[in-house]
């Protein structure tokens, strides 16, 4: 029999077994699980706070531009970029918000980084005058955006703009007379006379004449924003040209090849004393402009109208001699001078001015002083229909009309459509440069307003352009009811002398056109059906073109005239209609020369022999045909602006001409008064 040895004496029991089988053993300690949870959570929070504190107080890194180009992992990263501003800062409006663009390069890559600052940060930068300019070495706190093939960044805060080094700071002035071999970002100065001022997208660009030629200078647009109204007199004086200046700034190579000085502060531009001006007649100035090139002269002329786009500065104004010779010419005028010399509420077309003019070159003259000596009031009406009938460029006051709709463009300009009780409407355009200083919000629909500005046509849209901050007034009363059309007494044309002062209606034959340059009025000769009796009907160019365009309405067409009898032989036109239309009288050049003055006619298939552009952008074109005879076609600037052509057609071009016969001096002419009157056939 085999015995199993007992192991009870030698076996060791575990703690659990002792606890289970020997209750007399001492009770074990219990652990509080909730307390352990609290400790765990506390450790986690301490870790998070520690990480946040480390991130919060650790320095923001400076990152090279080469490390972020095309690196999508850096998208939305915030860091410092440090480098040199390589382009003049740009300011514009994007989505209606002010935006400043600064371009930085750190030499880590040929590609620069565009950094944008939007409102309200952009306005804060301007208010604090903390704008990084070209040549500055800067450190900027930015947040990155990475696209497939480029990267750009947004400036984060005003404190994140650090200008580390600025060219010229603390150095004396270094004057130059040429930018040849001058290193980019150098701070230099130039003295001389202003030549060829012109507005470009980046600001006011002009040349300073020196002993070695000319130095180009740019006053960037951001100067206007930083200095506001303080910049206006400086920019106006330079825009006029011919003034002596002392200018300092940083050298910038535009597109890498064309050096120019970029002005950094308004205090770096000093205007000298204007030279004493010689007094000349306006006719002499127009015909001998090249003789006075580079000089400052004084002249007297009658203002006719404003012919420029809303944002042009300086603006093109057309003037006429006061001697009654019908000599017209263009003079550029800065908008700031226009606003003071041409208050549209009181000064209208026809006003005579004493002008101080800088003759920049043979085709460009700029006024920098204008004093009215004979004030003609502006054309004033409460009828939109009458406003629409006025010639382009004329100063107009439109009273008590209703806003039918209004909107603000992305650039901050106002577009206000106004109407009168008759239902006619016209656009009132207020450029952003004026709208921002109006002092009130854009008038809402249903508001009654009065407007003062100049008649303009933009594309096919009829406008009144407001160019002064007082150009709109908000009225409280509704517009008065439209005037009732006058009653016209129907008479025979031969009875006109007996109805002086009365409104009459009669029919007659369209016979001739004449122009009175002293009054700027056209006279249409209307004859009785037997051609034995004639009266003259006065009308504006716009009325003439819309009623009796020589390219459409031919000689001896039967027309009805409704108007007011001013004298035994003169009727003031109100409105009319063509009763029986005859085709234009078509003649050869030889036959045109034989036609009496004033006769409306048309020449087909004529060939251009020669052409030239006269002062004031009037065109003179000599034409011939198979007869071998030559006649001059005169196209006034008012018609040229409607043609849509930048220059006369080249010699040999085939053209169609319609207008009326005239003579100027010894020149036999056909005068074209409508865009339909001159067509290039090939």
BADO-650553 format. One record per residue (C-alpha): x, z, y; residue number from 1. Coordinates in steps of 0.2 Angstrom, whole numbers. Layout:
N
(pakol (X Z Y) NUM);
...
% end
This chain:
682
(pakol (0 0 0) 1);
(pakol (7 -5 16) 2);
(pakol (5 6 31) 3);
(pakol (3 0 49) 4);
(pakol (14 9 61) 5);
(pakol (4 17 76) 6);
(pakol (10 11 93) 7);
(pakol (-1 23 103) 8);
(pakol (14 34 107) 9);
(pakol (25 20 113) 10);
(pakol (12 9 123) 11);
(pakol (12 9 142) 12);
(pakol (-5 8 150) 13);
(pakol (-8 -3 166) 14);
(pakol (-15 5 182) 15);
(pakol (-31 -3 180) 16);
(pakol (-33 3 162) 17);
(pakol (-28 21 168) 18);
(pakol (-41 19 181) 19);
(pakol (-55 13 169) 20);
(pakol (-51 24 154) 21);
(pakol (-45 40 162) 22);
(pakol (-57 45 176) 23);
(pakol (-47 61 178) 24);
(pakol (-34 50 186) 25);
(pakol (-32 51 206) 26);
(pakol (-44 39 215) 27);
(pakol (-35 24 223) 28);
(pakol (-36 19 241) 29);
(pakol (-50 7 247) 30);
(pakol (-45 -7 260) 31);
(pakol (-56 -12 275) 32);
(pakol (-58 -31 274) 33);
(pakol (-67 -32 291) 34);
(pakol (-52 -24 299) 35);
(pakol (-41 -37 291) 36);
(pakol (-52 -51 298) 37);
(pakol (-50 -44 315) 38);
(pakol (-31 -44 313) 39);
(pakol (-31 -62 307) 40);
(pakol (-42 -68 322) 41);
(pakol (-31 -59 334) 42);
(pakol (-15 -67 327) 43);
(pakol (-23 -84 329) 44);
(pakol (-28 -81 347) 45);
(pakol (-11 -75 351) 46);
(pakol (-4 -90 344) 47);
(pakol (-15 -102 354) 48);
(pakol (-12 -92 370) 49);
(pakol (7 -93 367) 50);
(pakol (6 -112 364) 51);
(pakol (-4 -114 380) 52);
(pakol (8 -103 390) 53);
(pakol (22 -113 384) 54);
(pakol (14 -129 388) 55);
(pakol (8 -123 405) 56);
(pakol (24 -117 411) 57);
(pakol (36 -129 403) 58);
(pakol (42 -143 415) 59);
(pakol (32 -160 415) 60);
(pakol (44 -173 408) 61);
(pakol (51 -188 418) 62);
(pakol (48 -203 407) 63);
(pakol (57 -220 409) 64);
(pakol (46 -235 412) 65);
(pakol (54 -244 397) 66);
(pakol (48 -231 386) 67);
(pakol (29 -233 390) 68);
(pakol (28 -252 391) 69);
(pakol (17 -257 376) 70);
(pakol (18 -240 369) 71);
(pakol (0 -236 364) 72);
(pakol (5 -219 359) 73);
(pakol (8 -215 377) 74);
(pakol (-10 -220 382) 75);
(pakol (-18 -206 394) 76);
(pakol (-1 -197 394) 77);
(pakol (3 -187 410) 78);
(pakol (21 -187 416) 79);
(pakol (32 -190 430) 80);
(pakol (39 -207 434) 81);
(pakol (55 -208 445) 82);
(pakol (61 -224 454) 83);
(pakol (62 -234 469) 84);
(pakol (46 -242 478) 85);
(pakol (50 -261 477) 86);
(pakol (35 -268 486) 87);
(pakol (26 -264 502) 88);
(pakol (11 -252 498) 89);
(pakol (-5 -261 497) 90);
(pakol (-22 -254 503) 91);
(pakol (-39 -262 499) 92);
(pakol (-56 -258 493) 93);
(pakol (-60 -259 474) 94);
(pakol (-78 -255 469) 95);
(pakol (-82 -249 487) 96);
(pakol (-68 -236 486) 97);
(pakol (-52 -236 496) 98);
(pakol (-37 -239 484) 99);
(pakol (-18 -238 488) 100);
(pakol (-6 -247 476) 101);
(pakol (12 -242 475) 102);
(pakol (24 -252 464) 103);
(pakol (39 -242 456) 104);
(pakol (54 -248 446) 105);
(pakol (67 -236 438) 106);
(pakol (80 -250 433) 107);
(pakol (76 -246 414) 108);
(pakol (67 -262 413) 109);
(pakol (64 -278 424) 110);
(pakol (45 -274 424) 111);
(pakol (39 -263 437) 112);
(pakol (25 -250 435) 113);
(pakol (9 -251 447) 114);
(pakol (3 -234 452) 115);
(pakol (-15 -233 459) 116);
(pakol (-23 -220 470) 117);
(pakol (-42 -220 473) 118);
(pakol (-52 -210 485) 119);
(pakol (-53 -196 488) 120);
(pakol (-34 -195 484) 121);
(pakol (-31 -211 494) 122);
(pakol (-39 -204 510) 123);
(pakol (-29 -188 507) 124);
(pakol (-13 -197 506) 125);
(pakol (-17 -207 522) 126);
(pakol (-23 -191 531) 127);
(pakol (-7 -182 526) 128);
(pakol (4 -198 530) 129);
(pakol (11 -196 513) 130);
(pakol (13 -214 508) 131);
(pakol (28 -220 498) 132);
(pakol (35 -235 507) 133);
(pakol (46 -249 501) 134);
(pakol (64 -243 498) 135);
(pakol (59 -225 495) 136);
(pakol (65 -216 480) 137);
(pakol (50 -206 473) 138);
(pakol (44 -195 459) 139);
(pakol (26 -197 455) 140);
(pakol (14 -187 444) 141);
(pakol (4 -201 435) 142);
(pakol (-8 -203 420) 143);
(pakol (-4 -219 410) 144);
(pakol (-15 -233 404) 145);
(pakol (-8 -244 391) 146);
(pakol (-15 -262 387) 147);
(pakol (-8 -275 375) 148);
(pakol (4 -283 386) 149);
(pakol (6 -271 401) 150);
(pakol (4 -254 408) 151);
(pakol (-1 -246 424) 152);
(pakol (-5 -228 430) 153);
(pakol (-16 -217 441) 154);
(pakol (-8 -205 453) 155);
(pakol (-15 -188 449) 156);
(pakol (-14 -177 465) 157);
(pakol (-6 -176 482) 158);
(pakol (6 -163 476) 159);
(pakol (12 -175 463) 160);
(pakol (19 -187 477) 161);
(pakol (37 -182 480) 162);
(pakol (48 -193 492) 163);
(pakol (66 -189 486) 164);
(pakol (75 -201 498) 165);
(pakol (70 -213 512) 166);
(pakol (81 -227 519) 167);
(pakol (87 -224 537) 168);
(pakol (82 -205 537) 169);
(pakol (94 -197 549) 170);
(pakol (105 -213 552) 171);
(pakol (107 -221 568) 172);
(pakol (98 -238 572) 173);
(pakol (108 -253 566) 174);
(pakol (103 -269 575) 175);
(pakol (104 -286 568) 176);
(pakol (100 -304 574) 177);
(pakol (98 -311 556) 178);
(pakol (94 -305 539) 179);
(pakol (107 -315 530) 180);
(pakol (118 -305 518) 181);
(pakol (108 -289 522) 182);
(pakol (105 -279 507) 183);
(pakol (87 -276 501) 184);
(pakol (80 -259 506) 185);
(pakol (92 -257 521) 186);
(pakol (85 -249 536) 187);
(pakol (88 -261 551) 188);
(pakol (81 -265 568) 189);
(pakol (79 -281 578) 190);
(pakol (75 -286 597) 191);
(pakol (67 -302 603) 192);
(pakol (51 -311 608) 193);
(pakol (37 -312 596) 194);
(pakol (34 -329 589) 195);
(pakol (20 -336 577) 196);
(pakol (10 -321 574) 197);
(pakol (-2 -323 559) 198);
(pakol (-13 -312 548) 199);
(pakol (-9 -313 529) 200);
(pakol (-16 -303 515) 201);
(pakol (-3 -289 516) 202);
(pakol (-4 -287 535) 203);
(pakol (2 -294 552) 204);
(pakol (17 -306 549) 205);
(pakol (27 -312 564) 206);
(pakol (44 -319 569) 207);
(pakol (56 -311 581) 208);
(pakol (66 -324 590) 209);
(pakol (85 -319 591) 210);
(pakol (101 -328 596) 211);
(pakol (103 -334 578) 212);
(pakol (86 -340 575) 213);
(pakol (71 -329 569) 214);
(pakol (69 -313 559) 215);
(pakol (52 -311 550) 216);
(pakol (43 -294 552) 217);
(pakol (28 -287 542) 218);
(pakol (17 -273 549) 219);
(pakol (8 -269 532) 220);
(pakol (-11 -266 533) 221);
(pakol (-9 -248 528) 222);
(pakol (-2 -245 545) 223);
(pakol (-20 -248 552) 224);
(pakol (-27 -235 540) 225);
(pakol (-14 -222 544) 226);
(pakol (-14 -223 563) 227);
(pakol (-32 -230 566) 228);
(pakol (-36 -234 584) 229);
(pakol (-18 -230 589) 230);
(pakol (-12 -245 581) 231);
(pakol (-25 -257 589) 232);
(pakol (-16 -260 606) 233);
(pakol (1 -263 597) 234);
(pakol (-6 -275 585) 235);
(pakol (-16 -284 598) 236);
(pakol (-1 -286 609) 237);
(pakol (9 -293 595) 238);
(pakol (-5 -305 589) 239);
(pakol (-5 -313 606) 240);
(pakol (14 -317 604) 241);
(pakol (27 -320 617) 242);
(pakol (30 -302 620) 243);
(pakol (47 -293 619) 244);
(pakol (48 -281 605) 245);
(pakol (60 -268 597) 246);
(pakol (56 -266 579) 247);
(pakol (64 -256 565) 248);
(pakol (60 -256 546) 249);
(pakol (66 -259 528) 250);
(pakol (72 -275 522) 251);
(pakol (61 -283 508) 252);
(pakol (65 -299 499) 253);
(pakol (48 -307 497) 254);
(pakol (47 -315 480) 255);
(pakol (65 -311 479) 256);
(pakol (71 -325 491) 257);
(pakol (63 -323 508) 258);
(pakol (70 -308 518) 259);
(pakol (58 -299 530) 260);
(pakol (58 -282 539) 261);
(pakol (43 -271 533) 262);
(pakol (38 -258 547) 263);
(pakol (36 -241 540) 264);
(pakol (29 -231 555) 265);
(pakol (20 -236 571) 266);
(pakol (34 -227 581) 267);
(pakol (46 -240 575) 268);
(pakol (37 -254 585) 269);
(pakol (40 -254 604) 270);
(pakol (32 -267 615) 271);
(pakol (42 -272 630) 272);
(pakol (36 -278 648) 273);
(pakol (27 -295 647) 274);
(pakol (35 -309 657) 275);
(pakol (28 -314 674) 276);
(pakol (15 -328 671) 277);
(pakol (15 -345 680) 278);
(pakol (-2 -351 685) 279);
(pakol (-8 -368 679) 280);
(pakol (-24 -378 678) 281);
(pakol (-33 -377 661) 282);
(pakol (-33 -396 660) 283);
(pakol (-14 -397 663) 284);
(pakol (-12 -383 650) 285);
(pakol (-22 -393 637) 286);
(pakol (-14 -410 639) 287);
(pakol (4 -404 642) 288);
(pakol (4 -389 630) 289);
(pakol (21 -394 623) 290);
(pakol (28 -393 640) 291);
(pakol (24 -374 641) 292);
(pakol (29 -370 624) 293);
(pakol (37 -352 623) 294);
(pakol (30 -348 640) 295);
(pakol (17 -336 647) 296);
(pakol (5 -344 659) 297);
(pakol (-11 -339 669) 298);
(pakol (-26 -351 669) 299);
(pakol (-44 -351 673) 300);
(pakol (-57 -358 661) 301);
(pakol (-75 -357 656) 302);
(pakol (-79 -349 639) 303);
(pakol (-90 -359 628) 304);
(pakol (-90 -351 611) 305);
(pakol (-82 -342 596) 306);
(pakol (-77 -352 581) 307);
(pakol (-69 -341 568) 308);
(pakol (-73 -333 552) 309);
(pakol (-79 -315 552) 310);
(pakol (-62 -308 547) 311);
(pakol (-51 -319 557) 312);
(pakol (-39 -310 569) 313);
(pakol (-35 -317 581) 314);
(pakol (-51 -327 583) 315);
(pakol (-53 -345 589) 316);
(pakol (-62 -347 606) 317);
(pakol (-66 -363 614) 318);
(pakol (-64 -365 633) 319);
(pakol (-68 -378 646) 320);
(pakol (-60 -383 662) 321);
(pakol (-69 -377 678) 322);
(pakol (-67 -393 687) 323);
(pakol (-81 -401 677) 324);
(pakol (-70 -414 669) 325);
(pakol (-76 -409 651) 326);
(pakol (-58 -404 645) 327);
(pakol (-60 -392 631) 328);
(pakol (-46 -383 621) 329);
(pakol (-44 -369 609) 330);
(pakol (-37 -352 613) 331);
(pakol (-34 -338 600) 332);
(pakol (-39 -321 606) 333);
(pakol (-36 -304 596) 334);
(pakol (-52 -296 591) 335);
(pakol (-48 -280 601) 336);
(pakol (-47 -290 617) 337);
(pakol (-63 -299 612) 338);
(pakol (-72 -283 610) 339);
(pakol (-67 -277 628) 340);
(pakol (-68 -294 637) 341);
(pakol (-83 -301 628) 342);
(pakol (-96 -288 627) 343);
(pakol (-110 -298 619) 344);
(pakol (-123 -288 628) 345);
(pakol (-118 -293 645) 346);
(pakol (-105 -308 644) 347);
(pakol (-111 -324 637) 348);
(pakol (-106 -342 634) 349);
(pakol (-102 -350 651) 350);
(pakol (-93 -335 658) 351);
(pakol (-77 -340 668) 352);
(pakol (-62 -330 664) 353);
(pakol (-44 -328 672) 354);
(pakol (-33 -329 656) 355);
(pakol (-16 -324 653) 356);
(pakol (-10 -335 638) 357);
(pakol (6 -336 628) 358);
(pakol (9 -354 622) 359);
(pakol (17 -351 605) 360);
(pakol (19 -370 601) 361);
(pakol (11 -386 605) 362);
(pakol (-5 -382 595) 363);
(pakol (-7 -363 596) 364);
(pakol (-11 -353 612) 365);
(pakol (-15 -334 612) 366);
(pakol (-23 -325 626) 367);
(pakol (-18 -307 628) 368);
(pakol (-27 -304 645) 369);
(pakol (-45 -310 650) 370);
(pakol (-54 -305 666) 371);
(pakol (-71 -312 669) 372);
(pakol (-73 -319 687) 373);
(pakol (-90 -327 685) 374);
(pakol (-101 -319 672) 375);
(pakol (-115 -329 663) 376);
(pakol (-127 -318 653) 377);
(pakol (-129 -321 634) 378);
(pakol (-143 -330 627) 379);
(pakol (-157 -317 624) 380);
(pakol (-172 -319 613) 381);
(pakol (-184 -309 601) 382);
(pakol (-187 -325 591) 383);
(pakol (-177 -328 575) 384);
(pakol (-182 -346 576) 385);
(pakol (-174 -348 593) 386);
(pakol (-159 -339 587) 387);
(pakol (-157 -352 573) 388);
(pakol (-158 -366 585) 389);
(pakol (-143 -360 595) 390);
(pakol (-127 -369 594) 391);
(pakol (-113 -362 582) 392);
(pakol (-101 -351 592) 393);
(pakol (-114 -346 606) 394);
(pakol (-116 -327 611) 395);
(pakol (-133 -321 606) 396);
(pakol (-143 -306 609) 397);
(pakol (-158 -304 597) 398);
(pakol (-170 -291 602) 399);
(pakol (-182 -280 592) 400);
(pakol (-182 -288 575) 401);
(pakol (-186 -281 558) 402);
(pakol (-173 -277 544) 403);
(pakol (-180 -286 529) 404);
(pakol (-166 -281 517) 405);
(pakol (-149 -274 519) 406);
(pakol (-134 -271 508) 407);
(pakol (-115 -266 508) 408);
(pakol (-102 -277 500) 409);
(pakol (-89 -270 488) 410);
(pakol (-77 -272 503) 411);
(pakol (-88 -262 515) 412);
(pakol (-96 -276 525) 413);
(pakol (-114 -275 530) 414);
(pakol (-126 -289 526) 415);
(pakol (-143 -287 535) 416);
(pakol (-157 -300 534) 417);
(pakol (-168 -298 549) 418);
(pakol (-185 -307 553) 419);
(pakol (-198 -308 566) 420);
(pakol (-217 -308 565) 421);
(pakol (-217 -327 563) 422);
(pakol (-208 -326 547) 423);
(pakol (-191 -333 551) 424);
(pakol (-176 -324 545) 425);
(pakol (-157 -324 548) 426);
(pakol (-142 -315 541) 427);
(pakol (-133 -302 552) 428);
(pakol (-115 -300 546) 429);
(pakol (-105 -285 551) 430);
(pakol (-87 -286 544) 431);
(pakol (-80 -270 536) 432);
(pakol (-67 -268 550) 433);
(pakol (-82 -266 562) 434);
(pakol (-95 -257 550) 435);
(pakol (-83 -242 546) 436);
(pakol (-84 -238 565) 437);
(pakol (-102 -240 568) 438);
(pakol (-106 -221 568) 439);
(pakol (-122 -223 558) 440);
(pakol (-127 -229 540) 441);
(pakol (-133 -247 537) 442);
(pakol (-151 -249 544) 443);
(pakol (-163 -248 530) 444);
(pakol (-177 -260 526) 445);
(pakol (-191 -259 539) 446);
(pakol (-180 -253 553) 447);
(pakol (-181 -261 570) 448);
(pakol (-165 -266 577) 449);
(pakol (-157 -277 591) 450);
(pakol (-141 -287 588) 451);
(pakol (-128 -295 599) 452);
(pakol (-114 -306 592) 453);
(pakol (-110 -325 590) 454);
(pakol (-119 -338 580) 455);
(pakol (-110 -344 564) 456);
(pakol (-113 -354 549) 457);
(pakol (-104 -348 533) 458);
(pakol (-106 -361 520) 459);
(pakol (-124 -365 521) 460);
(pakol (-130 -348 528) 461);
(pakol (-135 -346 546) 462);
(pakol (-128 -330 553) 463);
(pakol (-125 -319 568) 464);
(pakol (-108 -311 567) 465);
(pakol (-106 -294 575) 466);
(pakol (-89 -291 581) 467);
(pakol (-91 -275 592) 468);
(pakol (-95 -257 587) 469);
(pakol (-110 -258 599) 470);
(pakol (-116 -274 592) 471);
(pakol (-131 -266 583) 472);
(pakol (-144 -254 591) 473);
(pakol (-158 -246 581) 474);
(pakol (-175 -247 590) 475);
(pakol (-189 -235 589) 476);
(pakol (-204 -247 594) 477);
(pakol (-210 -261 583) 478);
(pakol (-206 -279 589) 479);
(pakol (-219 -286 601) 480);
(pakol (-231 -300 594) 481);
(pakol (-224 -317 594) 482);
(pakol (-227 -327 610) 483);
(pakol (-241 -340 608) 484);
(pakol (-235 -358 608) 485);
(pakol (-239 -366 625) 486);
(pakol (-253 -378 626) 487);
(pakol (-247 -396 630) 488);
(pakol (-257 -408 640) 489);
(pakol (-257 -426 631) 490);
(pakol (-253 -439 644) 491);
(pakol (-245 -456 646) 492);
(pakol (-227 -456 649) 493);
(pakol (-230 -465 666) 494);
(pakol (-239 -450 672) 495);
(pakol (-225 -438 670) 496);
(pakol (-221 -437 689) 497);
(pakol (-238 -430 692) 498);
(pakol (-236 -415 680) 499);
(pakol (-221 -406 687) 500);
(pakol (-221 -388 681) 501);
(pakol (-233 -392 667) 502);
(pakol (-232 -393 648) 503);
(pakol (-235 -411 642) 504);
(pakol (-235 -421 627) 505);
(pakol (-231 -440 627) 506);
(pakol (-224 -454 616) 507);
(pakol (-210 -466 620) 508);
(pakol (-196 -476 614) 509);
(pakol (-179 -468 609) 510);
(pakol (-167 -477 621) 511);
(pakol (-151 -469 625) 512);
(pakol (-140 -453 624) 513);
(pakol (-130 -445 638) 514);
(pakol (-120 -429 639) 515);
(pakol (-117 -418 655) 516);
(pakol (-101 -409 651) 517);
(pakol (-103 -397 666) 518);
(pakol (-120 -391 660) 519);
(pakol (-116 -394 641) 520);
(pakol (-133 -402 640) 521);
(pakol (-138 -419 632) 522);
(pakol (-150 -430 640) 523);
(pakol (-161 -442 629) 524);
(pakol (-168 -457 639) 525);
(pakol (-186 -461 633) 526);
(pakol (-195 -477 639) 527);
(pakol (-212 -483 639) 528);
(pakol (-217 -496 626) 529);
(pakol (-214 -510 638) 530);
(pakol (-197 -502 642) 531);
(pakol (-202 -503 661) 532);
(pakol (-203 -484 664) 533);
(pakol (-190 -470 659) 534);
(pakol (-188 -451 659) 535);
(pakol (-174 -440 653) 536);
(pakol (-177 -427 641) 537);
(pakol (-164 -412 641) 538);
(pakol (-160 -404 625) 539);
(pakol (-146 -394 616) 540);
(pakol (-134 -402 603) 541);
(pakol (-143 -393 589) 542);
(pakol (-160 -399 595) 543);
(pakol (-154 -417 597) 544);
(pakol (-146 -417 579) 545);
(pakol (-161 -410 571) 546);
(pakol (-173 -422 580) 547);
(pakol (-164 -438 584) 548);
(pakol (-148 -439 573) 549);
(pakol (-141 -457 577) 550);
(pakol (-137 -459 559) 551);
(pakol (-155 -458 554) 552);
(pakol (-166 -462 569) 553);
(pakol (-163 -479 576) 554);
(pakol (-164 -487 594) 555);
(pakol (-182 -489 600) 556);
(pakol (-189 -478 587) 557);
(pakol (-206 -472 593) 558);
(pakol (-205 -453 596) 559);
(pakol (-217 -439 603) 560);
(pakol (-210 -427 616) 561);
(pakol (-217 -410 619) 562);
(pakol (-209 -401 634) 563);
(pakol (-210 -395 652) 564);
(pakol (-209 -407 666) 565);
(pakol (-195 -401 678) 566);
(pakol (-195 -416 690) 567);
(pakol (-202 -433 692) 568);
(pakol (-189 -440 679) 569);
(pakol (-184 -424 669) 570);
(pakol (-193 -415 655) 571);
(pakol (-186 -400 646) 572);
(pakol (-188 -402 627) 573);
(pakol (-198 -389 617) 574);
(pakol (-201 -399 601) 575);
(pakol (-204 -416 595) 576);
(pakol (-208 -428 581) 577);
(pakol (-203 -446 576) 578);
(pakol (-219 -456 575) 579);
(pakol (-212 -473 570) 580);
(pakol (-195 -473 563) 581);
(pakol (-183 -488 565) 582);
(pakol (-167 -490 556) 583);
(pakol (-151 -487 566) 584);
(pakol (-145 -502 576) 585);
(pakol (-131 -509 565) 586);
(pakol (-117 -519 574) 587);
(pakol (-100 -525 572) 588);
(pakol (-86 -518 582) 589);
(pakol (-86 -533 594) 590);
(pakol (-105 -531 597) 591);
(pakol (-103 -512 599) 592);
(pakol (-91 -515 614) 593);
(pakol (-105 -526 622) 594);
(pakol (-118 -512 620) 595);
(pakol (-123 -502 636) 596);
(pakol (-118 -484 638) 597);
(pakol (-129 -472 629) 598);
(pakol (-136 -483 616) 599);
(pakol (-137 -476 598) 600);
(pakol (-129 -487 585) 601);
(pakol (-120 -489 569) 602);
(pakol (-105 -498 563) 603);
(pakol (-103 -501 544) 604);
(pakol (-87 -505 534) 605);
(pakol (-75 -502 548) 606);
(pakol (-56 -499 545) 607);
(pakol (-46 -485 552) 608);
(pakol (-32 -492 563) 609);
(pakol (-25 -475 570) 610);
(pakol (-30 -458 573) 611);
(pakol (-24 -442 581) 612);
(pakol (-30 -424 583) 613);
(pakol (-32 -419 601) 614);
(pakol (-31 -401 609) 615);
(pakol (-46 -391 604) 616);
(pakol (-47 -400 587) 617);
(pakol (-56 -415 594) 618);
(pakol (-53 -431 584) 619);
(pakol (-49 -448 591) 620);
(pakol (-50 -462 578) 621);
(pakol (-47 -481 582) 622);
(pakol (-57 -493 571) 623);
(pakol (-58 -511 568) 624);
(pakol (-67 -524 557) 625);
(pakol (-67 -542 553) 626);
(pakol (-70 -547 571) 627);
(pakol (-53 -540 575) 628);
(pakol (-59 -530 590) 629);
(pakol (-55 -511 591) 630);
(pakol (-65 -497 598) 631);
(pakol (-62 -478 599) 632);
(pakol (-72 -466 589) 633);
(pakol (-72 -449 597) 634);
(pakol (-78 -434 586) 635);
(pakol (-79 -417 596) 636);
(pakol (-73 -401 588) 637);
(pakol (-91 -395 586) 638);
(pakol (-94 -410 574) 639);
(pakol (-77 -409 566) 640);
(pakol (-81 -391 560) 641);
(pakol (-97 -398 551) 642);
(pakol (-88 -413 543) 643);
(pakol (-79 -402 530) 644);
(pakol (-63 -412 533) 645);
(pakol (-46 -404 537) 646);
(pakol (-39 -420 546) 647);
(pakol (-44 -438 550) 648);
(pakol (-44 -451 536) 649);
(pakol (-27 -460 534) 650);
(pakol (-25 -477 541) 651);
(pakol (-33 -491 531) 652);
(pakol (-48 -480 526) 653);
(pakol (-65 -488 526) 654);
(pakol (-78 -478 536) 655);
(pakol (-96 -479 542) 656);
(pakol (-99 -473 560) 657);
(pakol (-115 -468 569) 658);
(pakol (-116 -461 587) 659);
(pakol (-119 -467 604) 660);
(pakol (-109 -478 616) 661);
(pakol (-99 -470 629) 662);
(pakol (-83 -472 640) 663);
(pakol (-69 -460 644) 664);
(pakol (-58 -466 658) 665);
(pakol (-53 -483 652) 666);
(pakol (-57 -480 634) 667);
(pakol (-73 -488 626) 668);
(pakol (-80 -475 613) 669);
(pakol (-93 -471 600) 670);
(pakol (-96 -453 601) 671);
(pakol (-101 -445 584) 672);
(pakol (-112 -429 586) 673);
(pakol (-118 -426 568) 674);
(pakol (-109 -424 552) 675);
(pakol (-120 -439 546) 676);
(pakol (-112 -450 559) 677);
(pakol (-95 -451 550) 678);
(pakol (-93 -455 532) 679);
(pakol (-77 -461 523) 680);
(pakol (-82 -475 511) 681);
(pakol (-65 -478 503) 682);
% end
